[in-house]
Amino acid sequence: MVKVWNQEVTSIGYGLASLTVGANTPSEEQAFDCLRTAAELGCLVWNAGEFYGPPTHNSLTLLNRFYAKYPEYAEQVILNVKGAARPDFTVNGDPEFVKKSVENCLSLLGGKGKVSMYETARIDVNIPLEIQLNTLKELQNQGKIAGIALTEVNAETIRKAAKLVDIAAVEIELSLWCVDPLRNSILTTCAELGIPVLSYCPLGRGVLTGSVVSVEDIPQGDYRHLFPRYQPNSLAQNGKLVQEVKKLAQKKGCTTAQVSLGWLLGLSNQKDMPVILPIPGSDPEIEEGNNFD
């Protein structure tokens, strides 16, 4: 168990993006099954996005319908919401835009549950950090959001932000597939400041589960085609490293996903490391519970 936003939760959270984004999103019934499984296993830190899907079917509209059917989960979930992105997915940190984003998030939820933490999609480099954070602090004081989080920021920005407001969490990509935070001082800074880390894509967007072995395994139109690590030569080279993870998993009698999540949990327990909470998503073709065993 770990403590996030003053609540004891299990050491793994849940990412909602794959439920409403991508070429092969699950049915609503499948999505509800995934959410219930995560909740029943105690994985109650959920990561959502205002722009994870179209206006009529995104993380928050899905949660609205889920909470309507299963109201018992609404107050249990610690919900982190990413917002304040334009239609082209660039961030807009203008105070009025951020306020409208938060109001929209609350509207999409339909008064069900709460926004435990809110983060702008990125820090807007065109607007002073103090203005952006003070806007969020104002929204927090008004009770519209409970906490302020950051995503994809460097160590210097984390330090600056922590001097201005209380930072509830920092969301970054961290996995066996992406170890940059071990080298760029983000983890040690969060540890020093007592800020939990939410690790998104802890399974390498399918690579560490074995569902993506070659570029042919990625559906046409999928955003992964845009990233260098998912190009044919890179996948072939990195696949050799994944095979070593697979060998270890076979030796341990578990899956590569479990080894990958176990590595993050072990890292979280090390000296000079912050609390690290992996937030894996799920593929309806893969048995979700395996990730949490």
C-alpha positions as CSV (number, residue, x, y, z in Angstrom):
1,M,0.0,0.0,0.0
2,V,1.1,3.6,-0.7
3,K,-0.4,7.0,0.2
4,V,-1.5,9.2,-2.6
5,W,-3.5,12.4,-1.9
6,N,-3.8,11.4,1.8
7,Q,-5.4,8.0,0.9
8,E,-4.0,4.6,1.2
9,V,-4.2,2.7,-2.1
10,T,-2.6,-0.3,-3.7
11,S,0.8,0.2,-5.4
12,I,-0.7,0.2,-8.9
13,G,-3.2,2.6,-10.5
14,Y,-5.1,2.5,-13.7
15,G,-4.8,4.5,-17.0
16,L,-8.0,5.1,-18.9
17,A,-6.7,6.4,-22.2
18,S,-6.9,3.0,-24.0
19,L,-10.6,2.7,-23.2
20,T,-11.5,5.7,-25.4
21,V,-8.5,6.3,-27.7
22,G,-7.1,4.3,-30.5
23,A,-8.1,2.1,-33.4
24,N,-9.5,-0.8,-31.3
25,T,-11.2,0.7,-28.3
26,P,-13.4,-1.7,-26.2
27,S,-17.1,-1.7,-26.0
28,E,-18.7,0.2,-23.1
29,E,-19.4,-3.1,-21.4
30,Q,-15.8,-4.2,-21.8
31,A,-14.6,-0.8,-20.5
32,F,-16.9,-1.0,-17.5
33,D,-15.5,-4.5,-16.7
34,C,-12.0,-3.1,-16.9
35,L,-12.9,-0.3,-14.5
36,R,-14.6,-2.6,-12.0
37,T,-11.7,-5.0,-12.1
38,A,-9.3,-2.3,-11.3
39,A,-11.5,-0.9,-8.5
40,E,-12.1,-4.3,-6.9
41,L,-8.3,-5.0,-6.9
42,G,-7.8,-1.7,-5.1
43,C,-6.2,0.1,-8.0
44,L,-8.0,3.3,-7.3
45,V,-5.7,6.0,-8.7
46,W,-7.2,6.6,-12.2
47,N,-5.6,8.7,-14.8
48,A,-8.0,10.4,-17.3
49,G,-7.9,13.1,-19.9
50,E,-10.4,15.7,-21.1
51,F,-9.1,15.0,-24.6
52,Y,-8.8,11.2,-24.3
53,G,-11.4,10.7,-27.0
54,P,-14.0,12.9,-28.8
55,P,-16.3,15.2,-26.8
56,T,-19.0,12.6,-26.6
57,H,-16.8,9.6,-25.8
58,N,-13.8,10.3,-23.7
59,S,-12.5,9.4,-20.3
60,L,-14.8,11.6,-18.4
61,T,-18.0,10.8,-20.3
62,L,-17.2,7.2,-19.8
63,L,-16.8,7.7,-16.1
64,N,-20.0,9.7,-16.0
65,R,-21.9,6.6,-17.3
66,F,-19.8,4.2,-15.2
67,Y,-20.6,6.1,-12.0
68,A,-24.2,6.3,-12.9
69,K,-24.3,2.5,-13.1
70,Y,-21.9,1.8,-10.2
71,P,-22.2,4.8,-7.9
72,E,-20.4,2.9,-5.1
73,Y,-17.0,3.6,-6.9
74,A,-17.5,7.4,-7.4
75,E,-16.1,8.5,-4.0
76,Q,-13.4,5.8,-3.8
77,V,-11.5,6.7,-6.9
78,I,-8.6,9.2,-6.8
79,L,-9.0,10.8,-10.2
80,N,-6.2,12.6,-12.0
81,V,-7.4,14.6,-15.0
82,K,-5.3,16.0,-17.8
83,G,-6.8,19.0,-19.6
84,A,-6.3,22.5,-21.2
85,A,-5.3,21.2,-24.6
86,R,-6.4,22.8,-27.9
87,P,-8.0,20.7,-30.7
88,D,-4.5,20.2,-32.2
89,F,-3.4,18.9,-28.7
90,T,-1.1,21.8,-28.0
91,V,-1.4,23.2,-24.5
92,N,-3.0,26.5,-23.6
93,G,-2.1,27.8,-20.2
94,D,-4.1,31.0,-20.5
95,P,-6.1,31.4,-17.2
96,E,-9.4,31.7,-18.9
97,F,-8.8,28.6,-21.1
98,V,-7.7,26.6,-18.1
99,K,-10.8,27.6,-16.1
100,K,-13.0,26.7,-19.0
101,S,-11.2,23.3,-19.2
102,V,-11.9,22.5,-15.6
103,E,-15.5,23.6,-15.9
104,N,-15.8,21.3,-18.9
105,C,-14.3,18.4,-17.1
106,L,-16.7,18.8,-14.2
107,S,-19.6,19.1,-16.7
108,L,-18.5,15.9,-18.5
109,L,-18.5,14.1,-15.2
110,G,-22.0,15.2,-14.6
111,G,-21.5,15.9,-10.9
112,K,-20.4,12.4,-10.2
113,G,-17.2,11.7,-8.4
114,K,-14.5,14.3,-8.0
115,V,-11.4,15.7,-9.7
116,S,-8.8,14.7,-7.1
117,M,-5.9,16.1,-9.2
118,Y,-5.8,18.3,-12.3
119,E,-2.9,18.9,-14.6
120,T,-2.5,20.9,-17.7
121,A,-1.5,18.7,-20.6
122,R,2.0,20.4,-20.5
123,I,3.4,23.6,-19.1
124,D,2.7,26.4,-21.5
125,V,6.1,28.0,-22.2
126,N,4.4,31.2,-23.4
127,I,2.8,32.0,-20.0
128,P,4.7,32.4,-16.8
129,L,4.6,29.3,-14.6
130,E,3.4,31.4,-11.6
131,I,0.3,32.5,-13.5
132,Q,-0.6,29.0,-14.6
133,L,-0.2,27.5,-11.1
134,N,-2.0,30.4,-9.4
135,T,-4.9,29.8,-11.7
136,L,-5.0,26.2,-10.6
137,K,-4.6,27.3,-6.9
138,E,-7.6,29.5,-7.4
139,L,-9.7,26.6,-8.8
140,Q,-8.5,24.5,-5.9
141,N,-9.6,27.1,-3.4
142,Q,-13.0,27.2,-5.0
143,G,-13.3,23.5,-4.5
144,K,-13.4,22.7,-8.2
145,I,-10.3,20.6,-8.1
146,A,-8.8,19.0,-5.0
147,G,-5.2,18.9,-6.0
148,I,-2.6,20.2,-8.5
149,A,-0.4,17.8,-10.5
150,L,2.2,18.2,-13.2
151,T,3.0,16.2,-16.2
152,E,6.1,15.9,-18.4
153,V,8.1,18.5,-16.6
154,N,11.8,18.7,-15.8
155,A,13.4,18.7,-12.4
156,E,13.9,22.5,-12.4
157,T,10.2,23.1,-13.1
158,I,9.2,20.7,-10.4
159,R,11.3,22.7,-7.9
160,K,9.9,26.0,-9.0
161,A,6.3,24.7,-8.9
162,A,6.7,23.2,-5.5
163,K,7.7,26.6,-4.1
164,L,4.5,28.1,-5.5
165,V,1.8,25.5,-4.7
166,D,1.5,22.0,-3.2
167,I,2.1,19.5,-5.9
168,A,0.1,16.3,-5.4
169,A,1.8,14.2,-8.1
170,V,4.0,14.3,-11.2
171,E,3.0,12.2,-14.1
172,I,5.8,11.0,-16.4
173,E,6.6,8.1,-18.7
174,L,8.8,5.6,-16.9
175,S,9.3,1.9,-17.6
176,L,11.9,-0.6,-18.7
177,W,11.1,0.8,-22.1
178,C,11.8,4.4,-21.0
179,V,14.4,5.0,-18.3
180,D,15.2,8.7,-18.9
181,P,13.8,9.8,-15.5
182,L,16.6,7.8,-13.9
183,R,19.1,10.1,-15.5
184,N,17.5,13.5,-15.6
185,S,17.0,14.1,-11.8
186,I,13.2,14.0,-12.0
187,L,12.9,11.0,-9.7
188,T,15.5,12.2,-7.1
189,T,13.8,15.6,-7.1
190,C,10.4,14.1,-6.5
191,A,11.9,12.0,-3.7
192,E,13.5,15.0,-2.1
193,L,10.2,17.0,-2.2
194,G,8.0,14.0,-1.2
195,I,6.0,14.1,-4.4
196,P,4.5,10.8,-5.7
197,V,5.2,9.9,-9.4
198,L,2.5,8.5,-11.7
199,S,4.2,6.3,-14.3
200,Y,2.2,6.2,-17.5
201,C,2.8,3.7,-20.2
202,P,4.6,1.4,-17.8
203,L,4.3,-1.5,-20.3
204,G,5.8,0.4,-23.2
205,R,2.5,0.8,-25.1
206,G,2.3,-2.9,-25.6
207,V,5.9,-3.8,-26.2
208,L,6.5,-5.2,-22.7
209,T,3.3,-7.3,-22.8
210,G,4.4,-9.0,-26.1
211,S,1.4,-7.6,-28.0
212,V,3.7,-5.4,-30.1
213,V,6.7,-7.3,-31.6
214,S,6.9,-5.6,-35.0
215,V,5.4,-2.6,-36.7
216,E,2.8,-4.8,-38.3
217,D,1.3,-5.3,-34.8
218,I,0.4,-1.6,-34.6
219,P,-2.9,-0.8,-36.3
220,Q,-2.9,1.7,-39.2
221,G,-3.6,5.2,-38.0
222,D,-2.3,4.4,-34.4
223,Y,-0.4,7.3,-32.9
224,R,2.6,5.0,-32.1
225,H,3.6,5.1,-35.7
226,L,4.7,8.7,-35.1
227,F,7.3,7.7,-32.4
228,P,10.9,6.7,-33.3
229,R,10.9,3.8,-30.9
230,Y,8.1,2.2,-32.8
231,Q,9.8,2.3,-36.2
232,P,10.9,-1.1,-37.7
233,N,14.6,-0.8,-37.0
234,S,14.1,0.5,-33.5
235,L,11.5,-2.2,-32.6
236,A,13.8,-4.9,-34.0
237,Q,16.8,-3.7,-31.9
238,N,14.8,-3.1,-28.7
239,G,13.1,-6.4,-29.2
240,K,16.3,-8.1,-28.2
241,L,16.1,-6.4,-24.8
242,V,12.4,-7.4,-24.5
243,Q,13.5,-11.0,-25.1
244,E,15.7,-10.8,-22.0
245,V,12.7,-9.6,-20.0
246,K,10.7,-12.6,-21.4
247,K,13.4,-15.0,-20.3
248,L,13.3,-13.6,-16.7
249,A,9.5,-13.8,-16.7
250,Q,9.7,-17.5,-17.8
251,K,12.2,-18.2,-15.0
252,K,10.0,-16.5,-12.4
253,G,6.8,-18.1,-13.8
254,C,5.0,-14.9,-14.6
255,T,4.3,-12.6,-17.5
256,T,6.6,-9.9,-19.0
257,A,4.0,-7.4,-17.9
258,Q,4.3,-8.5,-14.3
259,V,8.1,-8.3,-14.5
260,S,7.9,-4.8,-15.9
261,L,5.5,-3.6,-13.2
262,G,7.5,-5.4,-10.5
263,W,10.6,-3.5,-11.6
264,L,8.8,-0.2,-11.1
265,L,7.5,-1.3,-7.7
266,G,11.0,-2.4,-6.7
267,L,12.4,1.0,-7.8
268,S,9.8,2.7,-5.7
269,N,11.0,0.9,-2.6
270,Q,14.6,2.0,-3.1
271,K,16.4,4.6,-1.1
272,D,16.3,8.1,-2.6
273,M,13.4,7.2,-4.8
274,P,9.9,8.6,-4.6
275,V,6.6,6.6,-4.4
276,I,6.2,5.4,-7.9
277,L,2.7,4.4,-8.9
278,P,2.5,2.6,-12.3
279,I,-0.8,3.4,-14.1
280,P,-1.1,0.7,-16.8
281,G,-4.0,0.7,-19.2
282,S,-5.6,-2.4,-20.6
283,D,-6.2,-4.1,-23.9
284,P,-9.5,-5.9,-24.2
285,E,-7.7,-8.8,-25.9
286,I,-5.5,-9.3,-22.8
287,E,-6.7,-10.5,-19.4
288,E,-6.4,-7.3,-17.4
289,G,-6.1,-9.0,-14.0
290,N,-2.7,-10.4,-15.0
291,N,-1.2,-7.0,-14.8
292,F,-2.2,-6.6,-11.1
293,D,-1.4,-10.1,-9.7
